[in-house]
Each structure stands twice: as structure tokens, then as C-alpha cells.
């Protein structure tokens, strides 16, 4: 990997792209540290420190992971990239449900451009809702769920101040969208993925140093060793795939002959990526919201004991089951065996030993179901790592090698390196006679 980056910096055009990405990342982190107007920075920082040692520290740590520490500090980029990620997932699910969106997807580049535009509009709408809710919690003093009662805004009763902060946060989200598109068009890698990678990595050094200060060098060394082992496992599984061979028959088109080639359909073990973990995490946050609005009921006490801290067996089993369910659900809507089989039949392709048409569809569905099972178990176990560390060995709530963190870091890192390698091959291709 280091050799790839060294060779990339030796290529002038690729070096400019990488430096451009780094410049965007620096601007993104500056916006994540810049407080929104009207925010009492001193009180906010004190509340963040108090919340980090409270009973809901695990929840606040998860929020910090996805926002790079910006959300709880009420900065300009407090919402981060999550509104766009949520909008993209919603549009991806709606494409399966709404025929008009499915028709747009089949139109190619022009249809995809319209879907991207719809994603932008939905992102702004979600950003308005999230910003309004976060600032409302900050005004009422419930943002840190009772861990801190200090005033977070200079003018909490002013509607003008409220609207100004909401407007700034929504504007920050649109700027982040623009940053992501700039990276995709002029840089290297997927812009949105690199930005969410930046948010996750931003909290990593602080969490590691906190472990060393709290538990000493021995625990720190054990955590690093376990983390490296988990990273190696994730890289192995993320690269694993089942290759289904496909043979295309020769056919005459006019006076020319086409086909006769062999290829394969790559089915990854982790076909769903990190999406099931995000879905499951969102649903597991619903009991926490319910407790906040119904704290006096008897059920609220039971939920507080079993579904808030994240270290109870009921929480772990439910979280694991949701991840498995959403893995199968997401794979079923993103990979259509019937469509793949029809396309293969249309262009004269077939799987050796399997007849074209319905038998090919059934075979693809069977293989996909078999390969999704270990992928779902893998996602569930990786996501449970920080919870098991907290429950079994009493690790710090800010355990850095969480499943979501590692999946994002490894996934985006592998994808970016592959894109750099492909561009290096285009510029340094060695011919047969060279």
C-alpha cells in the first residue's frame, strides 16, 4: 500500500488530485471545529467532557464517531455527511418501490443524474429537520440528556438566534455535499466515502490516547493487538468473493462474429457493506428516544436498564438479529437474480452446467442466499466487538476499534487504494514488447 502512494506522488497529475483531496479534507475539518454563531463554546465543551463520563457515554461516543466530534459541539458542520448518507439509502430503497424511479435508473447516466438531484433535495430536507431538532434540544437543555444543565446558547429564547443556527447548519450540509462532489470529480476516490472516513478517523487518536491514560500501557498494547487482528480479519472478508463463471456463446451480427468469451459474476461475502449496521443502529436508538419522552412510565425503567447502555445481553441479541435481518433485506433489493439471468440470456450468456432462464435465476438465488449467511454473521459479530469489550473486560466506553469504525476505515481505504492503482496502471502500462 505504501508503494502505491509513493508511486502516486511521483505522477504529477495524480499528485495534484491527491493534494486536492487533502485540501478539501482540511477545509472539512476546519468547518467541523468552527462553532455556529450564538453557541456558548465554553459551556458546550464542559458539557461534552461531563457527558463522556456519564451513564450514556457509549451513546455519545457513537454520535461523535459519525460526526467527527462536531455534532455535540454545535459546529457549522455539525450534521456532517449523515443527512446525505440517509437520503442516499432512502432513494436506493425507493427505487425498488416506485416504478418512476426504477425507470429513471434504467435510463443510464441521464436518469442517474435526476436521482442524484432528488437525493440532494432530500438531503436538504433531512438537514432542516435534524438541525431544527438538535438546536431545539440545545435550547431546552436536553441535548446531553441530563448530564449537563449549563446553557448552551447565548440567547436560548431568541427565535432569530434559533433560525440563524439552523440555517448555518443546513448551509454547512450543502457545502459538505459540494465538497464530496468536488472530490469525486477532481480528486481520487468517492467523495462522500472519504468525508465519512475523515469523520470517523478524526476521533480515533483521541480515543486511543484516552485508553492509555485511563488503563495504562499494557491495556493499550492489548487493544492495539486486538485491533490489528480485527482489521486483518475485516480486510480478508471484505476481499472475499464467490466467482460464478459465465460463458458467452459466439453469434454473428452482420458479417462479424461476437462473443465466445469467458467471464464471471463476483458475489462478495459482504454484499451489503455497512448499510445493515447503520439501519440496525438507527432502530436501536428509538428506545432511547421513547425513554426521553416517557421517562415516568414503568416500561421506561425497563428499557433504560436493558436497551440504553448497550452492554446488556438483550440489547446485543436484538442488535445482532437486526443486522442479520437487514443484511438479507438489503441484499435482496440490490441484487436481482431474475434481472441478471434475463440479461445473461439476452446476450447469449450461460453458467456452465446450468440452463439459461429460470434455472439460472434459481441457481443465483441459491448461491446468494448461501453466501449472505456468513456475511450477515460477520457483520453482526464485528458490530458487537465494542459492546463485548465493555461488558466482558470493562473497556472504556470510547473503545476505538468498534465494528462500524473498522468497517468504514477498511472499506474506504481499500476502495481508494484500488482507484489509485487503476489510475497508476493507466499511466504506467507496460506493453507486451516493452
C-alpha positions in Angstrom: 0.0 0.0 0.0 2.8 2.4 0.8 4.4 1.6 -2.5 1.2 2.6 -4.2 1.2 6.0 -2.5 4.8 6.6 -3.3 4.3 5.9 -7.0 1.2 8.1 -6.9 3.1 11.1 -5.7 5.7 10.6 -8.5 3.0 11.1 -11.1 2.3 14.8 -11.4 -1.4 14.6 -12.4 -2.2 12.0 -9.7 -0.2 14.0 -7.2 -2.4 17.1 -7.9 -5.5 15.0 -7.3 -4.3 13.7 -4.0 -3.2 17.1 -2.8 -6.6 18.5 -3.9 -8.4 15.8 -1.8 -6.2 16.6 1.2 -7.0 20.3 0.9 -10.8 19.6 0.9 -10.3 17.3 3.9 -8.5 20.2 5.8 -11.4 22.6 5.0 -13.9 20.0 6.1 -12.1 19.5 9.5 -11.9 23.3 9.9 -15.7 23.6 9.4 -16.2 20.8 11.9 -14.3 22.7 14.6 -15.8 26.2 13.8 -18.7 26.8 16.3 -22.0 28.0 14.9 -23.0 31.7 15.7 -24.8 32.1 19.1 -23.2 28.9 20.7 -21.6 29.2 24.1 -18.4 27.4 23.3 -17.0 27.2 26.8 -20.2 25.6 28.2 -20.5 23.2 25.3 -17.0 21.9 25.8 -17.6 21.5 29.5 -20.8 19.6 28.8 -19.0 17.3 26.3 -16.5 16.4 29.0 -19.2 15.7 31.6 -21.2 13.6 29.1 -18.1 11.5 28.2 -18.0 10.2 31.8 -21.8 9.8 32.3 -24.0 6.7 32.1 -24.8 7.4 28.4 -21.2 7.8 27.4 -21.5 4.9 24.9 -24.3 6.7 23.1 -22.4 10.0 23.0 -19.3 8.2 21.7 -21.3 6.7 18.9 -22.6 10.1 17.9 -19.1 11.5 18.0 -17.9 8.7 15.7 -20.4 9.6 13.0 -20.0 13.3 13.3 -16.2 13.5 14.0 -17.0 15.2 17.3 -18.8 18.1 15.6 -22.4 17.4 16.4 -22.3 17.7 20.2 -20.1 20.8 19.9 -22.8 22.5 17.7 -20.3 23.5 14.9 -21.0 24.7 11.4 -20.6 21.2 10.0 -22.4 19.6 13.0 -24.7 17.4 10.9 -21.7 16.1 8.9 -22.3 13.7 6.0 -25.1 11.7 7.6 -28.1 13.5 6.1 -26.7 12.7 2.6 -26.0 9.1 3.5 -29.5 8.8 4.9 -31.0 10.4 1.8 -29.0 8.1 -0.5 -30.2 5.0 1.4 -33.8 6.2 1.2 -33.6 6.8 -2.5 -32.0 3.4 -3.1 -34.9 1.7 -1.3 -37.5 3.8 -3.1 -36.1 2.8 -6.5 -37.3 -0.7 -5.8 -40.8 0.5 -4.7 -41.6 3.4 -7.0 -41.8 2.5 -10.8 -40.9 6.0 -11.9 -37.6 5.9 -10.0 -36.9 2.4 -11.3 -37.4 3.7 -14.9 -35.0 6.6 -14.2 -32.4 4.1 -13.0 -32.6 2.1 -16.3 -32.2 5.3 -18.4 -28.5 5.3 -17.7 -26.5 8.4 -16.9 -29.3 10.9 -17.5 -31.6 9.0 -15.2 -28.9 8.7 -12.6 -28.4 12.4 -12.7 -32.0 13.0 -11.9 -31.9 10.6 -9.0 -28.8 12.4 -7.7 -30.7 15.7 -7.8 -33.6 14.1 -5.9 -31.0 12.9 -3.3 -29.7 16.5 -2.9 -33.2 17.8 -2.3 -34.0 15.1 0.2 -30.6 15.8 1.9 -31.6 19.5 2.4 -35.0 18.5 3.8 -33.5 16.0 6.3 -30.8 18.5 7.3 -33.5 21.1 8.1 -35.3 18.5 10.3 -32.2 17.4 12.1 -30.8 20.9 12.6 -34.2 22.1 14.0 -34.3 19.2 16.4 -30.7 19.5 17.6 -30.9 23.2 18.2 -34.3 22.8 19.9 -32.7 20.2 22.3 -29.8 22.6 22.9 -32.3 25.4 23.7 -34.2 23.3 26.2 -31.0 21.8 27.8 -31.9 18.2 26.8 -29.1 17.7 24.3 -26.9 15.9 26.8 -29.8 14.0 28.5 -29.4 15.5 31.9 -25.6 15.0 32.0 -25.1 18.8 31.9 -27.5 21.7 32.7 -25.4 24.6 31.6 -26.9 27.0 28.9 -25.5 26.0 25.5 -26.7 29.1 23.6 -26.2 32.8 24.4 -29.8 33.6 23.5 -31.9 30.5 24.0 -35.2 32.3 23.9 -34.5 34.3 20.8 -36.2 32.9 17.7 -33.9 34.9 15.4 -30.9 33.1 17.0 -32.6 29.8 16.7 -33.3 30.3 12.9 -29.7 31.6 12.4 -28.1 28.5 13.9 -30.4 26.1 11.9 -29.7 28.0 8.7 -25.9 27.8 9.3 -26.0 24.1 10.0 -28.2 23.4 6.8 -25.8 25.5 4.8 -22.9 23.5 6.2 -24.5 20.3 5.0 -24.9 21.7 1.5 -21.2 22.7 1.5 -20.3 19.2 2.6 -22.3 17.8 -0.3 -20.4 20.1 -2.7 -17.1 19.0 -1.1 -17.9 15.4 -1.8 -18.8 16.0 -5.4 -15.6 18.0 -5.9 -13.6 15.1 -4.6 -15.4 12.6 -6.9 -15.0 14.8 -10.0 -11.5 16.3 -9.5 -9.8 14.0 -6.9 -9.3 10.3 -6.2 -12.0 8.0 -4.8 -15.6 8.5 -3.8 -16.0 12.0 -2.2 -18.8 11.1 0.3 -16.9 8.0 1.4 -13.7 9.9 2.0 -15.6 12.5 4.0 -17.3 10.0 6.3 -13.9 8.3 6.6 -12.5 11.6 7.8 -15.2 12.0 10.4 -14.6 8.5 11.8 -10.8 8.8 11.8 -10.9 12.2 13.5 -12.0 10.7 16.8 -9.6 7.7 16.6 -6.3 9.2 18.0 -8.1 10.8 21.0 -9.9 7.5 21.9 -6.6 5.6 21.7 -4.8 8.1 23.9 -7.7 8.1 26.4 -7.3 4.3 26.8 -3.5 4.7 27.5 -4.2 7.4 30.1 -7.0 5.5 31.8 -5.8 1.9 31.7 -2.0 2.1 31.1 0.4 0.9 28.5 -0.4 -2.8 29.0 -4.1 -2.4 28.2 -3.2 0.0 25.4 -0.9 -2.7 23.8 -3.6 -5.4 24.1 -6.2 -3.1 22.4 -3.8 -2.3 19.6 -3.0 -6.0 19.1 -6.7 -6.9 19.1 -7.4 -4.0 16.8 -4.8 -5.1 14.2 -6.2 -8.7 14.3 -9.7 -7.3 13.7 -8.5 -5.1 10.8 -6.8 -8.1 9.2 -10.0 -10.2 9.5 -12.1 -7.4 8.1 -9.7 -7.0 5.1 -9.8 -10.7 4.5 -13.6 -10.9 4.5 -14.1 -7.7 2.5 -11.9 -9.0 -0.3 -13.5 -12.5 -0.3 -15.9 -13.2 -3.1 -17.6 -16.1 -4.9 -16.9 -16.0 -8.6 -19.6 -17.6 -10.7 -18.2 -18.5 -14.2 -20.2 -17.2 -17.2 -19.6 -18.3 -20.8 -20.9 -16.2 -23.7 -21.7 -18.1 -26.9 -20.5 -16.9 -30.3 -23.0 -15.2 -32.5 -23.0 -13.5 -35.9 -24.0 -9.8 -36.2 -23.9 -8.9 -39.9 -20.6 -10.2 -41.1 -18.8 -10.0 -37.8 -18.7 -12.6 -35.0 -19.1 -11.6 -31.4 -19.0 -13.5 -28.1 -17.1 -16.6 -27.3 -15.6 -15.0 -24.2 -15.5 -16.2 -20.5 -16.1 -14.0 -17.5 -17.5 -14.3 -14.0 -20.1 -12.8 -11.7 -18.3 -11.7 -8.4 -20.6 -12.2 -5.4 -18.9 -10.6 -2.3 -19.3 -12.3 1.1 -20.2 -8.9 2.5 -22.5 -7.9 -0.3 -24.4 -5.3 1.8 -21.4 -3.3 3.1 -22.0 -1.2 6.2 -25.7 -0.4 5.4 -27.2 -3.1 7.7 -25.2 -1.8 10.7 -26.4 1.7 10.1 -30.1 0.5 9.8 -29.8 -1.5 13.0 -28.1 1.3 14.9 -30.9 3.7 13.9 -33.6 1.4 15.1 -31.8 0.7 18.4 -31.8 4.4 19.1 -35.6 4.5 19.0 -36.0 3.1 22.6 -33.7 5.9 23.8 -35.9 8.5 22.2 -39.0 6.8 23.7 -37.5 6.9 27.2 -36.7 10.7 26.8 -40.4 11.4 26.1 -41.9 8.9 28.5 -39.4 8.8 31.4 -42.2 8.4 34.1 -43.7 5.2 32.8 -42.9 1.8 34.2 -41.7 0.5 30.8 -39.2 3.3 30.6 -37.3 2.0 33.6 -37.1 -1.5 32.0 -35.9 0.0 28.7 -33.4 2.2 30.5 -31.9 -0.9 32.1 -31.8 -3.2 29.1 -31.6 -1.1 25.9 -29.8 2.2 26.6 -26.3 1.4 27.9 -25.6 -1.2 25.1 -23.8 -3.8 27.4 -26.9 -5.8 28.3 -27.4 -9.3 26.6 -31.0 -8.3 25.4 -29.5 -5.3 23.6 -26.7 -7.3 22.0 -29.1 -10.1 20.8 -31.6 -7.7 19.4 -28.8 -5.7 17.7 -27.3 -8.8 16.2 -30.7 -10.1 14.9 -31.5 -6.7 13.3 -28.1 -6.7 11.5 -28.8 -10.3 10.1 -32.3 -9.3 9.0 -31.2 -6.1 7.3 -28.3 -7.8 5.6 -30.7 -10.3 3.9 -33.2 -7.5 3.2 -30.6 -5.1 1.6 -29.0 -7.8 -0.5 -32.4 -8.9 -1.8 -33.3 -5.4 -3.1 -29.8 -4.6 -4.5 -29.1 -7.9 -6.3 -31.9 -9.2 -8.5 -31.2 -12.8 -9.7 -34.1 -12.6 -12.2 -32.7 -9.5 -13.9 -29.2 -10.9 -14.0 -30.5 -14.1 -15.5 -32.5 -12.3 -18.1 -29.6 -10.1 -19.1 -27.3 -13.2 -19.5 -29.9 -14.9 -21.7 -30.4 -11.8 -23.8 -26.7 -11.6 -24.7 -26.2 -15.3 -25.1 -24.5 -15.9 -21.7 -24.9 -19.0 -19.5 -23.4 -20.6 -16.5 -21.6 -23.9 -17.4 -23.8 -26.8 -16.3 -26.9 -24.6 -15.7 -29.6 -23.9 -18.3 -30.4 -20.3 -19.2 -33.6 -18.7 -17.9 -35.4 -19.9 -14.7 -32.7 -22.5 -13.7 -30.0 -19.8 -13.8 -32.2 -17.5 -11.7 -32.8 -20.2 -9.1 -29.1 -21.1 -9.0 -28.1 -17.4 -8.5 -30.7 -17.1 -5.7 -29.4 -20.2 -4.0 -25.7 -19.2 -4.1 -26.6 -15.6 -3.0 -28.6 -17.0 0.0 -25.7 -19.3 1.0 -23.0 -16.6 0.7 -25.1 -14.0 2.5 -25.3 -16.1 5.7 -21.6 -15.9 6.6 -21.7 -12.2 5.5 -24.5 -11.5 7.9 -22.9 -13.3 10.8 -19.6 -11.5 10.1 -21.3 -8.1 10.2 -23.1 -8.9 13.4 -20.0 -10.2 15.2 -17.9 -7.2 14.1 -20.6 -4.7 15.3 -20.7 -6.4 18.7 -17.0 -6.1 19.4 -17.1 -2.8 21.3 -20.2 -4.0 23.3 -18.5 -7.3 24.2 -15.3 -5.4 25.2 -17.3 -3.1 27.5 -19.4 -6.0 29.0 -16.6 -8.6 29.5 -13.4 -6.7 30.3 -14.8 -3.3 31.3 -13.1 -1.5 28.5 -13.6 2.3 28.1 -16.8 3.4 26.6 -14.8 5.2 23.8 -13.4 1.8 22.6 -11.9 2.9 19.2 -12.0 -0.5 17.4 -15.7 -0.6 17.0 -17.2 -2.6 14.2 -18.7 0.4 12.4 -15.4 2.3 12.7 -13.3 -0.6 11.3 -15.7 -1.3 8.5 -15.7 2.3 7.4 -11.9 2.7 7.7 -11.1 -0.6 5.9 -13.8 -0.3 3.2 -13.0 3.3 2.2 -9.2 2.6 2.4 -9.4 -0.4 0.2 -11.6 1.3 -2.4 -9.3 4.4 -2.5 -6.2 2.3 -3.0 -7.8 0.3 -5.8 -8.7 3.5 -7.6 -5.2 4.9 -7.2 -3.8 1.6 -8.5 -6.1 1.6 -11.5 -5.0 5.2 -12.4 -1.3 4.2 -12.0 -1.8 1.3 -14.4 -3.4 3.6 -17.0 -0.3 5.9 -16.8 2.4 3.2 -16.5 1.1 0.4 -18.6 3.8 -1.9 -19.8 3.1 -3.3 -23.3 3.8 -6.9 -24.4 7.0 -6.0 -26.3 8.3 -3.4 -23.8 
